[in-house]
């Protein structure tokens, strides 16, 4: 009696020989045919696939045979696990299933019957030869039926023999042998294969029979080789409501609803079966339809629900696989969320003709996906319940060729909402916030460099229109408007600054100047009166000239006739107070600093008020993006998935944890410095946006001395808001940890923290524009000061000390290193050298506190030098300190000392008021004023003439 292994070997030998014989007698002649009609060519393609699958089946059988022979030759060294049927069962099953699929596809379209007609005289002889090796093969029936039998029978018989021999093989193995588990697994798999094969053959026969019952129009619409019929309402009755349907056909890839000669098909991957059902009804959802399957017999209803559910699940798996349809899945339900292929919407509406590809949930686009319209419009991003929701990129074509509006922003319920960047086909770019698809909140609208009429607006919007505080720059006119807007027009108090340095302040109504205003010219002339749109003088007014003369009367500007005036010229008036003209500040009081940039602060407050959810961070505070032009290079760029820099939720948790862990003064300073320098941190992003508004207002045309007051109070307000933002983050971090929130700060404590901690950290971000305004404001004094410094620099050290009335016993003559035949009177830049170097460090830092510390070290070095000269510690009174400080200032030669002094004074920590720093700054200010005095210049001129006579 043969062992199971020997029986398997014999089985594989017979099957291999049979397959080889079938290939040579049937399949090879079939694939050599050359049909000319389309149906014949389709049949030939299917037969070629079957031939290829048969060849693969023969190869795997040969491989299995070789492994059996090796095992039988060396039973002691080669274990059962080496058998192909046991070690690679899944691969063997896959080859068998591919053959079954190829064979059943031929059955569905009657490929064997059609192929039998190609060579009618050839087949009778070949079938007689096959009958010798195939038991029960009929040679008297139809040739097509015999060919189908010849290509099916060997496989079914072979699988049946496996079902008998594999359990026998398992019986010969001990329970503890690892190979036994392999045998059990292989046995189970071939049992499933046998059921799958029977089901596949039954479905193919039923599908082939179905085509004969349909009209030619329906057959052309539905018949494909890979499609299989799973259920027919003529076999198990069911009705569909509210759709008018004559017949329902459930295939393995689509659900077909027939009405007369028309058919409506639904992709099974896009069908959702409601798991809830009553006795006679259950609901189906598709992207555009909702309908119900109803049956009088509850068992029929259950059968349809069960078959549709299993068919959808099988279709979503993407291949025909185990478990076999009709077996298992007793508790199956269609997944609510899934990712499938493309679907084109047909119903009227905004999605009509749009093709969606991506993730779905309950019949609606939900998750990541893309929408494409026939006109070229594209949207790639996140969706929620059928609407754009979350981050997305949208391209909307314009009438002009190759012109698109590109929106890269956040969406809420189908409309843009939150922060976004949009490039319009009209050569404009908007960066800012949206609400319900319109510009709303803070935003910047700027024309590109190629635009014929360059302009830029930085400010607030309301429902798509400029409204609130905003800055408009008109490149054609060379002017900048700073002020209030309403309904897309200048409305309310406003300032106009021109490229020529002319400034206007007044009131606007409906984009026109209304009522009285003032006009400051570059030469500090002042006009008070009424104006026209282009800043021409019109009506009653008064001009005050820099020398104090005034002209009061009526003014008219004619076309090409210049300015005409009728009034009184007063030449007896005293020169005006410089603070009323040269240093006159505009906008103070007209635009309260607390409400100036609420559109920037507001989103952050909303973010903190909501508890700093990570999902809101990007939508409220902006995001990092590549160049918008790169997005328009190709459709591939548009469809590429965006890669966020980090997980926003996790990053927010880390940020709040860091805030919580760094609350001590020194650690807090480092924490804030790190946060403000990071564009990924909410505080850093907020600072970036504030820098943008500051530059838009005070850089370029806005660099005007009459705006210094506005800029200075704005920087301080930004520091206050950033401190409030930090406090908000701290309170959120405490709440998340279940800790009690900190008590509200009093005004004095808050003021000290803002000036002592935050202001020094944020000031460098605004320093260039702010210091430029200080330079312009104090340009006249600095010019006089520089002239005095130049004159003083001509003196040698001892002559300058003498000129400044420094007492001789305080002169550091020991510091003067003399060469041979050199006198003290010719040595230059040697006295108080360390103090001079300390003072020069004022210009190396932007921190007012560090500037004051440099001034303090200067004072200490002066006293240290004097103490060394006197041989004892000496505290200098003001009368002795001031001349020495003037000497050091003159030798330090700080170019814009006036601007430095006033910036330090304005930004100084309030706690220093009345203290040492205040005293030293006052002394430095006195030196500055002393050097620029006219009487000193005359005295210097007299001394110079005597010195060099």
ABEGO torsion letter per residue (X at the ends): XBBAAAAAAAAAAAAAAAAAAAAAAAAAAAAABBBABAAAAAAAAAAAAAAAAAAAAAAAAAAAAAAAAAAAABAAABBAAABAAAABAAAAAAAAAAAAAAAAAAAAAGAAAAAAAABAAAAAAAAAAAAAABBGBBAABBAAAAAAAAAAAAAAAAAAAAAAAAAAAAAABBAABAAAAAAAAAAAAAAAAAAAAAAAAAAAAAAAAAAAABBAAAAAAABBAABBBABBAAABBBBBOABBBABBBBBAABBBBBBEABBBBBBAAABBBBABBBAABBBBBBAABBBBBBBABAAAAAAAAAAAAAAAAAAAAGBBBOBBBGBEGAABBBBABBBBBBBBBABBEAABGBBBBEBBBGGBBBEBBBBBBAAGBBBBEBBBGGBBBEBBBBBBBBABBGBBBBBBBBBBGGBBBEBBBBBBAAGBBBBEBBBGGBBBEBBBBBBBAABABBBBBBEBBBGGBBBEBBBBBBAAAGBBBBEBBBGGBBBEBBBBBBAAGBBBBBBBBGGBBBEBBBBBBAAGBBBBEBBBAAGBBBEBBBBBBAAGBBBBEBBBBBBGAEBBBBBBBBAABBBBBAAAAAABBBGBGABBAAAAAAAAAAAAAAAAAAGGBAAAAAAAAEBBBBBAAAAAABAAAAABBBBBABBAAAAAAAAAAAAAABABAAAAAAAAAAAAABAABAAAAAAAAAAAAAAAAABEAABBAAAAAAAAAAAAAAAAAAAAAAAAAAAAAAAAAGBBBBBBBBAAAAAAAAAAAAAAAAAAAAAAAAAAAAAAAAAAAAAAAAAAAAAAAABBAAAAAAAAGBBAAABBAAABBBBBGBBAAABBGABGAAAAAAAAAAAABABAAAAAAAAAAAAAAAAAAAAAAAGBBBBBBAAAAAAAAAAAAAAAGBABAAAAAAAAAAABBAAABGBAAAAAAAAAAAAAAAAABAAAAAAAAAAAAAAAX
